Amino acid sequence: MSVDPNGQLTIAIAAGKGGTGKTLVATSLAIAIDAHYPGCAQIIDCDVEEPNAHLLMQPELTAQAPVEVLVPEVDLDTCTRCGACARACQFSAIAVIRQAVLTFHGLCAGCGACAYVCPVDAITEVTRRVGTVKSGSAGEIDFVTGTLNVGDQRATPVTKAVKDRIRDDLITILDAPPGTACPMQETVEGSDYCILVTEPTPFGLSNLQDAVETCRRIGVPCGVIINRDGSGNDGVERYCAQEGIEVLLRVPQDRRIAEAYSRGETLVATMPQWRDELATVYYHITDMVAAQATGEGVS
């Protein structure tokens, strides 16, 4: 096994909107890292509502585990209908209407506030399965994916469960869900760096701006990969220049890439020259993270 001399990093791949090529970049980057450091890469699909990294990686999944949360169960004989539980719940997962106490487990965050504030101890917490974590490998790449149960509204517990599988001895790529809502923030938070994948269109720019602000708010440095470069305008380039955001890579508009993606193939499988391009991006990120840790600049 090769050892990365720069240490193990966690890199999130995110996008302000769907369809930018985020998963294509995430899977291809993991393969590129594995080519240079065999057995040292891990990819975790954190898009638990619509996971699709497995379609490109074709992993052998050898283990799975349930994701469970604690939800309230009300003893109606003990309950006084005081409403303290409903007032404490920030997610409207419990309601007291006259003599009825209603619980909505699909909305419950499992925080336990309702049970804590109940003055007569009428609420106990029981486990409820909300999703599944599966793990295995794609060649020498460690692979983890999560799936939120159909009908459940809160993806964060499953996102946390897949992130719990991050290994300190591996270089980890996190494929975040699109957008900037809680699941994306949960994925990116704690990462060493975030790559934002965008496209050179007005919609791409608007959503990129939201994603950049999100990364800044949670304190994770970020750079940009422009996919379908040459197909739109220069708005993204001008925004990045104005904000001091580095454009790490430009992937051109190329029919061969679109056709390969439709066949379930990664970027590096179709066009091997991108393996070195993506590896160079990884090396540059390690230098930036190391420089930031030491308070030095990157030339």
Backbone hydrogen bonds in HBPLUS format (Angstrom, degrees):
<---DONOR---> <-ACCEPTOR-->    atom                        ^
c    i                          cat <-CA-CA->   ^        H-A-AA   ^      H-
h    n   atom  resd res      DA  || num        DHA   H-A  angle D-A-AA Bond
n    s   type  num  typ     dist DA aas  dist angle  dist       angle   num
A0007-GLY N   A0004-ASP O   3.23 MM   3  5.68 168.9  2.24 117.8 119.8     1
A0172-THR N   A0009-LEU O   2.86 MM 163  6.25 154.2  1.93 164.2 166.7     2
A0192-ASP N   A0010-THR O   2.86 MM 182  5.42 150.0  1.95 145.6 155.6     3
A0011-ILE N   A0172-THR O   2.84 MM 161  6.22 165.6  1.86 169.1 168.9     4
A0174-LEU N   A0011-ILE O   2.88 MM 163  6.14 163.5  1.91 145.5 149.9     5
A0012-ALA N   A0193-TYR O   2.94 MM 181  6.36 160.4  1.98 160.2 159.5     6
A0195-ILE N   A0012-ALA O   2.79 MM 183  6.20 161.5  1.83 167.5 168.2     7
A0013-ILE N   A0174-LEU O   2.76 MM 161  5.97 160.1  1.79 177.0 169.9     8
A0176-ALA N   A0013-ILE O   2.97 MM 163  5.84 160.0  2.01 153.3 159.2     9
A0014-ALA N   A0195-ILE O   2.86 MM 181  6.18 163.9  1.89 160.1 165.6    10
A0197-VAL N   A0014-ALA O   2.87 MM 183  6.28 162.0  1.90 164.6 165.7    11
A0179-GLY N   A0015-ALA O   2.88 MM 164  6.12 138.3  2.05 140.4 153.1    12
A0025-VAL N   A0021-GLY O   2.99 MM   4  6.26 154.0  2.06 152.1 158.6    13
A0026-ALA N   A0022-LYS O   2.91 MM   4  6.18 162.3  1.94 151.0 156.4    14
A0027-THR N   A0023-THR O   2.96 MM   4  6.02 175.5  1.96 152.0 153.2    15
A0028-SER N   A0024-LEU O   3.10 MM   4  6.02 155.8  2.16 137.4 144.9    16
A0029-LEU N   A0025-VAL O   2.82 MM   4  5.89 154.2  1.89 150.1 157.0    17
A0030-ALA N   A0026-ALA O   3.10 MM   4  6.32 157.9  2.15 145.5 151.1    18
A0031-ILE N   A0027-THR O   3.07 MM   4  6.33 156.3  2.13 146.0 152.1    19
A0032-ALA N   A0028-SER O   2.91 MM   4  6.11 153.6  1.98 144.9 152.6    20
A0033-ILE N   A0029-LEU O   2.92 MM   4  6.14 159.4  1.96 152.6 157.3    21
A0034-ASP N   A0030-ALA O   2.98 MM   4  6.16 158.8  2.03 144.2 150.5    22
A0035-ALA N   A0031-ILE O   2.95 MM   4  6.18 142.9  2.09 142.6 152.3    23
A0036-HIS N   A0033-ILE O   3.08 MM   3  5.30 129.5  2.34 100.7 113.5    24
A0037-TYR N   A0033-ILE O   2.72 MM   4  5.87 152.2  1.79 155.1 164.9    25
A0040-CYS N   A0037-TYR O   3.06 MM   3  5.59 149.8  2.16 147.9 144.8    26
A0171-ILE N   A0040-CYS O   2.73 MM 131  5.98 175.6  1.73 165.2 164.5    27
A0142-ASP N   A0041-ALA O   3.09 MM 101  6.44 156.2  2.15 154.3 148.3    28
A0042-GLN N   A0171-ILE O   2.83 MM 129  5.93 143.4  1.96 162.3 154.9    29
A0173-ILE N   A0042-GLN O   2.76 MM 131  6.12 156.4  1.82 153.4 161.1    30
A0043-ILE N   A0142-ASP O   2.91 MM  99  6.34 159.6  1.95 167.7 169.7    31
A0144-VAL N   A0043-ILE O   3.07 MM 101  6.48 151.1  2.16 156.2 160.9    32
A0044-ILE N   A0173-ILE O   2.84 MM 129  6.22 161.2  1.87 166.6 170.7    33
A0175-ASP N   A0044-ILE O   2.93 MM 131  6.17 167.2  1.94 155.3 159.5    34
A0045-ASP N   A0144-VAL O   2.85 MM  99  6.26 162.1  1.88 158.7 158.8    35
A0046-CYS N   A0175-ASP O   2.88 MM 129  5.53 144.4  2.01 136.5 148.0    36
A0048-VAL N   A0046-CYS O   2.90 MM   2  5.33 131.8  2.13 104.6  90.2    37
A0050-GLU N   A0047-ASP O   3.18 MM   3  5.69 131.7  2.42 110.3 121.3    38
A0148-LEU N   A0048-VAL O   2.94 MM 100  5.47 161.1  1.98 138.4 135.2    39
A0055-LEU N   A0052-ASN O   3.05 MM   3  5.42 144.4  2.18 106.5 116.2    40
A0056-LEU N   A0053-ALA O   3.13 MM   3  5.52 138.2  2.31 106.4 116.5    41
A0057-MET N   A0053-ALA O   2.95 MM   4  6.16 156.9  2.00 152.5 160.1    42
A0058-GLN N   A0054-HIS O   2.84 MM   4  5.17 151.2  1.92 131.5 137.5    43
A0060-GLU N   A0137-SER O   2.78 MM  77  5.49 167.8  1.80 157.8 154.7    44
A0137-SER N   A0060-GLU O   3.09 MM  77  5.49 152.4  2.17 136.2 141.0    45
A0062-THR N   A0135-SER O   2.86 MM  73  6.20 136.2  2.05 139.9 151.2    46
A0063-ALA N   A0135-SER O   3.17 MM  72  5.36 150.9  2.26 155.1 152.7    47
A0135-SER N   A0063-ALA O   2.91 MM  72  5.36 159.9  1.95 147.5 150.0    48
A0065-ALA N   A0133-VAL O   2.84 MM  68  5.32 148.3  1.94 148.6 159.0    49
A0133-VAL N   A0065-ALA O   2.88 MM  68  5.32 167.2  1.90 160.8 165.2    50
A0067-VAL N   A0131-GLY O   2.81 MM  64  4.96 155.5  1.87 135.9 130.3    51
A0130-VAL N   A0067-VAL O   2.80 MM  63  5.76 164.5  1.83 160.7 166.0    52
A0069-VAL N   A0128-ARG O   2.94 MM  59  5.44 157.5  1.99 146.8 151.0    53
A0128-ARG N   A0069-VAL O   2.82 MM  59  5.44 139.8  1.98 152.4 165.4    54
A0071-VAL N   A0126-VAL O   2.80 MM  55  5.47 163.5  1.83 157.0 160.6    55
A0126-VAL N   A0071-VAL O   2.88 MM  55  5.47 162.1  1.91 159.3 160.3    56
A0073-GLU N   A0124-THR O   2.72 MM  51  5.32 144.7  1.85 162.4 167.0    57
A0124-THR N   A0073-GLU O   3.02 MM  51  5.32 167.2  2.03 152.8 153.8    58
A0075-ASP N   A0122-ALA O   2.80 MM  47  5.14 166.3  1.82 156.6 161.4    59
A0078-THR N   A0075-ASP O   3.07 MM   3  5.53 135.6  2.28 109.0 120.1    60
A0079-CYS N   A0075-ASP O   2.93 MM   4  6.07 156.3  1.99 156.0 163.9    61
A0087-ARG N   A0083-GLY O   3.10 MM   4  6.36 159.0  2.15 153.7 159.4    62
A0088-ALA N   A0084-ALA O   3.07 MM   4  6.22 143.4  2.21 142.0 151.4    63
A0089-CYS N   A0085-CYS O   3.12 MM   4  6.30 135.0  2.33 143.6 154.7    64
A0104-PHE N   A0093-ALA O   2.71 MM  11  4.68 166.3  1.73 140.6 141.0    65
A0095-ALA N   A0102-LEU O   2.80 MM   7  5.11 155.9  1.86 150.0 156.5    66
A0102-LEU N   A0095-ALA O   2.74 MM   7  5.11 161.4  1.78 155.7 160.9    67
A0097-ILE N   A0100-ALA O   2.81 MM   3  5.15 152.6  1.88 149.6 157.5    68
A0100-ALA N   A0097-ILE O   2.86 MM   3  5.15 164.4  1.89 133.5 133.0    69
A0107-LEU N   A0104-PHE O   2.98 MM   3  5.71 155.4  2.04 120.2 127.1    70
A0108-CYS N   A0105-HIS O   3.20 MM   3  4.99 144.9  2.33  95.1 105.2    71
A0116-TYR N   A0112-GLY O   3.08 MM   4  6.25 152.1  2.16 148.3 156.9    72
A0117-VAL N   A0113-ALA O   3.01 MM   4  6.23 155.3  2.07 154.9 159.0    73
A0118-CYS N   A0114-CYS O   3.22 MM   4  6.22 129.6  2.49 139.9 151.4    74
A0149-ASN N   A0130-VAL O   2.79 MM  19  5.40 172.2  1.79 145.3 142.6    75
A0132-THR N   A0147-THR O   2.95 MM  15  5.32 149.3  2.05 143.5 153.5    76
A0147-THR N   A0132-THR O   2.85 MM  15  5.32 151.4  1.93 153.3 161.5    77
A0134-LYS N   A0145-THR O   2.81 MM  11  5.38 168.9  1.82 163.5 167.4    78
A0145-THR N   A0134-LYS O   2.89 MM  11  5.38 162.9  1.92 159.5 162.3    79
A0136-GLY N   A0143-PHE O   2.90 MM   7  5.25 149.7  1.99 154.6 156.2    80
A0143-PHE N   A0136-GLY O   3.01 MM   7  5.25 173.6  2.01 130.9 128.9    81
A0138-ALA N   A0141-ILE O   2.84 MM   3  5.10 159.1  1.88 148.6 155.3    82
A0141-ILE N   A0138-ALA O   3.10 MM   3  5.10 162.1  2.14 120.9 121.2    83
A0152-ASP N   A0149-ASN O   3.18 MM   3  5.75 165.0  2.21 130.8 135.0    84
A0158-VAL N   A0155-ALA O   3.03 MM   3  5.60 125.1  2.34 116.4 129.5    85
A0159-THR N   A0155-ALA O   3.00 MM   4  6.22 158.2  2.04 153.4 160.1    86
A0160-LYS N   A0156-THR O   2.85 MM   4  6.07 162.1  1.88 159.7 163.1    87
A0161-ALA N   A0157-PRO O   3.08 MM   4  6.23 147.3  2.19 133.6 142.6    88
A0162-VAL N   A0158-VAL O   3.00 MM   4  6.34 154.6  2.06 152.8 157.6    89
A0163-LYS N   A0159-THR O   3.04 MM   4  6.25 156.0  2.10 147.8 154.9    90
A0164-ASP N   A0160-LYS O   2.95 MM   4  6.17 131.4  2.20 140.2 152.8    91
A0165-ARG N   A0162-VAL O   3.04 MM   3  5.48 157.8  2.09 108.6 115.8    92
A0166-ILE N   A0163-LYS O   3.06 MM   3  5.50 164.9  2.09 117.3 118.6    93
A0170-LEU N   A0167-ARG O   3.26 MM   3  5.60 166.7  2.28 114.1 115.6    94
A0184-MET N   A0181-ALA O   3.11 MM   3  5.63 121.2  2.47 114.2 127.4    95
A0185-GLN N   A0181-ALA O   3.09 MM   4  6.35 164.9  2.11 156.0 160.8    96
A0186-GLU N   A0182-CYS O   2.79 MM   4  5.94 160.2  1.83 158.6 163.8    97
A0187-THR N   A0183-PRO O   3.08 MM   4  6.22 148.1  2.18 138.0 146.0    98
A0188-VAL N   A0184-MET O   2.97 MM   4  6.23 166.8  1.98 158.3 160.5    99
A0189-GLU N   A0185-GLN O   2.93 MM   4  5.84 160.3  1.97 150.2 155.5   100
A0191-SER N   A0188-VAL O   2.98 MM   3  5.61 159.5  2.02 144.2 145.1   101
A0194-CYS N   A0221-PRO O   2.91 MM  27  6.24 145.9  2.03 152.3 162.6   102
A0223-GLY N   A0194-CYS O   3.13 MM  29  6.65 145.9  2.25 154.4 163.2   103
A0196-LEU N   A0223-GLY O   2.85 MM  27  6.12 173.2  1.86 160.6 162.5   104
A0225-ILE N   A0196-LEU O   2.96 MM  29  6.19 158.6  2.01 145.0 147.9   105
A0198-THR N   A0225-ILE O   3.01 MM  27  6.39 162.5  2.04 163.6 167.4   106
A0227-ASN N   A0198-THR O   2.78 MM  29  5.97 171.8  1.79 170.0 167.4   107
A0201-THR N   A0199-GLU O   2.81 MM   2  5.77 138.7  1.98 109.4  96.6   108
A0233-ASN N   A0200-PRO O   2.93 MM  33  5.67 145.4  2.06 144.0 150.5   109
A0205-LEU N   A0201-THR O   2.87 MM   4  6.13 158.6  1.92 157.2 162.3   110
A0206-SER N   A0202-PRO O   2.98 MM   4  6.17 166.7  2.00 149.8 153.2   111
A0207-ASN N   A0203-PHE O   3.06 MM   4  6.22 168.5  2.07 153.8 156.3   112
A0208-LEU N   A0204-GLY O   2.89 MM   4  5.96 143.9  2.02 140.6 151.6   113
A0209-GLN N   A0205-LEU O   2.95 MM   4  6.19 156.8  2.00 154.7 159.2   114
A0210-ASP N   A0206-SER O   3.38 MM   4  6.74 153.3  2.46 140.1 146.2   115
A0211-ALA N   A0207-ASN O   3.04 MM   4  6.29 156.3  2.10 144.3 150.8   116
A0212-VAL N   A0208-LEU O   2.83 MM   4  6.08 159.2  1.87 158.3 163.5   117
A0213-GLU N   A0209-GLN O   3.08 MM   4  6.26 165.4  2.10 147.9 151.5   118
A0214-THR N   A0210-ASP O   2.98 MM   4  6.20 148.3  2.09 143.4 152.6   119
A0215-CYS N   A0211-ALA O   2.98 MM   4  6.28 161.2  2.02 150.9 154.8   120
A0216-ARG N   A0212-VAL O   2.95 MM   4  6.22 161.4  1.98 153.4 158.8   121
A0217-ARG N   A0213-GLU O   2.92 MM   4  6.05 153.1  1.99 143.0 150.4   122
A0218-ILE N   A0214-THR O   3.11 MM   4  6.39 150.6  2.20 149.5 156.2   123
A0219-GLY N   A0215-CYS O   2.94 MM   4  5.99 109.2  2.45 136.5 153.6   124
A0220-VAL N   A0215-CYS O   2.99 MM   5  5.22 164.7  2.01 147.9 148.8   125
A0219-GLY N   A0216-ARG O   3.21 MM   3  4.95 150.9  2.30  94.0 102.7   126
A0224-VAL N   A0246-GLU O   2.89 MM  22  6.21 165.4  1.91 162.6 166.2   127
A0248-LEU N   A0224-VAL O   2.66 MM  24  5.63 143.3  1.79 150.3 163.3   128
A0226-ILE N   A0249-LEU O   2.99 MM  23  6.41 153.4  2.07 162.8 161.5   129
A0251-VAL N   A0226-ILE O   2.81 MM  25  6.13 168.2  1.82 161.6 165.7   130
A0228-ARG N   A0251-VAL O   2.87 MM  23  5.79 106.1  2.42 139.7 159.3   131
A0231-SER N   A0228-ARG O   3.15 MM   3  5.89 146.7  2.27 145.9 146.4   132
A0229-ASP N   A0251-VAL O   2.81 MM  22  5.68 160.3  1.85 142.1 141.1   133
A0253-GLN N   A0229-ASP O   3.08 MM  24  5.49 146.5  2.20 146.4 136.7   134
A0238-ARG N   A0234-ASP O   3.00 MM   4  6.24 164.2  2.03 157.6 161.6   135
A0239-TYR N   A0235-GLY O   2.96 MM   4  6.12 157.9  2.01 147.7 154.1   136
A0240-CYS N   A0236-VAL O   2.94 MM   4  6.14 166.3  1.96 155.0 158.2   137
A0241-ALA N   A0237-GLU O   3.02 MM   4  6.22 157.6  2.07 147.7 154.0   138
A0242-GLN N   A0238-ARG O   2.96 MM   4  6.14 158.1  2.01 147.5 153.3   139
A0243-GLU N   A0239-TYR O   2.95 MM   4  6.12 152.2  2.03 151.0 158.5   140
A0244-GLY N   A0240-CYS O   2.94 MM   4  5.81 111.9  2.42 138.0 152.1   141
A0245-ILE N   A0240-CYS O   2.87 MM   5  4.71 156.7  1.92 141.9 144.9   142
A0257-ILE N   A0254-ASP O   3.03 MM   3  5.54 130.6  2.29 110.5 122.1   143
A0258-ALA N   A0254-ASP O   3.37 MM   4  6.82 159.5  2.41 151.8 156.9   144
A0259-GLU N   A0255-ARG O   2.90 MM   4  6.13 162.5  1.94 155.9 160.7   145
A0260-ALA N   A0256-ARG O   2.97 MM   4  6.08 155.5  2.03 140.9 147.8   146
A0261-TYR N   A0257-ILE O   2.94 MM   4  6.14 159.8  1.98 150.9 156.2   147
A0262-SER N   A0258-ALA O   3.03 MM   4  6.26 153.2  2.11 145.0 152.0   148
A0263-ARG N   A0259-GLU O   3.20 MM   4  6.48 128.9  2.48 135.7 148.4   149
A0263-ARG N   A0260-ALA O   3.00 MM   3  5.08 135.4  2.20  97.5 110.5   150
A0265-GLU N   A0260-ALA O   2.92 MM   5  5.14 157.7  1.96 140.2 141.4   151
A0264-GLY N   A0261-TYR O   2.96 MM   3  4.99 158.2  2.01 104.3 111.1   152
A0270-THR N   A0266-THR O   3.27 MM   4  6.49 147.7  2.38 144.3 151.3   153
A0271-MET N   A0267-LEU O   2.93 MM   4  6.02 167.7  1.94 154.5 158.6   154
A0274-TRP N   A0271-MET O   2.98 MM   3  6.08 171.6  1.98 138.4 140.1   155
A0275-ARG N   A0272-PRO O   2.98 MM   3  5.53 161.8  2.01 116.8 122.7   156
A0278-LEU N   A0274-TRP O   2.92 MM   4  5.99 165.8  1.94 148.9 151.5   157
A0279-ALA N   A0275-ARG O   2.98 MM   4  6.13 149.7  2.07 140.5 149.8   158
A0280-THR N   A0276-ASP O   2.91 MM   4  6.06 151.1  2.00 144.6 151.4   159
A0281-VAL N   A0277-GLU O   3.16 MM   4  6.53 146.9  2.27 139.6 148.2   160
A0282-TYR N   A0278-LEU O   3.02 MM   4  6.38 155.4  2.08 146.5 152.6   161
A0283-TYR N   A0279-ALA O   2.91 MM   4  6.27 161.9  1.94 153.2 157.5   162
A0284-HIS N   A0280-THR O   2.96 MM   4  6.15 158.2  2.01 147.9 153.7   163
A0285-ILE N   A0281-VAL O   2.96 MM   4  6.23 154.7  2.02 149.5 156.3   164
A0286-THR N   A0282-TYR O   2.97 MM   4  6.30 159.5  2.01 155.1 160.3   165
A0287-ASP N   A0283-TYR O   3.06 MM   4  6.36 152.8  2.14 145.9 153.1   166
A0288-MET N   A0284-HIS O   2.95 MM   4  6.25 157.4  2.00 148.9 155.1   167
A0289-VAL N   A0285-ILE O   2.86 MM   4  6.08 166.7  1.87 159.2 162.0   168
A0290-ALA N   A0286-THR O   2.95 MM   4  6.01 159.9  1.99 144.0 150.0   169
A0291-ALA N   A0287-ASP O   2.85 MM   4  6.00 156.6  1.90 146.8 153.7   170
A0292-GLN N   A0288-MET O   2.89 MM   4  6.07 154.8  1.95 147.2 154.2   171
A0293-ALA N   A0289-VAL O   3.00 MM   4  6.19 149.5  2.09 142.0 150.3   172
A0294-THR N   A0290-ALA O   3.11 MM   4  6.37 140.6  2.27 142.0 151.8   173
A0295-GLY N   A0291-ALA O   2.82 MM   4  5.81 112.6  2.28 137.3 154.7   174
A0296-GLU N   A0291-ALA O   2.75 MM   5  4.73 140.0  1.91 145.4 146.1   175
A0295-GLY N   A0292-GLN O   3.26 MM   3  4.90 147.1  2.38  90.5 100.0   176
